[in-house]
């Protein structure tokens, strides 16, 4: 399925973590100082995080990936809480 998805430009990313803190779905995590999303289905592609990045390291692009899954988001957040 082709849909909007956030994409990180790791050359521009400083690892500040603002995107992870501001993610509306709380699915961006910092791993080794860089943001990542465990699975594409966790990102709604709305790009709430894009304007948070002062370095222009996040964009929204059309990507061929799995559909957004709100239930998977809830399960991910429950797993992260422990």
C-alpha positions, 0 to 999 in steps of 0.5 A: 500500500502506498501511503504517507510515512515519516522518513528520517535523514540521518545526515541532518539528524543531531540526535536531540530527541525532540521528535521522540518527545513530540510524537503524537503516537509515542512511537519514535524511540531513540536508538544509539542517538538516532530516531527510529520507528520499530515498525512502519504500521506504528506511524500514522504518517501525519507528520506531527514530528516534522515541524518539531525538527529544527534541523530539517531531518524529518520529512513525509514521503509516499512509501510502499508499506503496510497500513497504519494499525492503531491497535498495534500502537496501543500494544507497542505503548503497553509493551514499552511501559512494561 
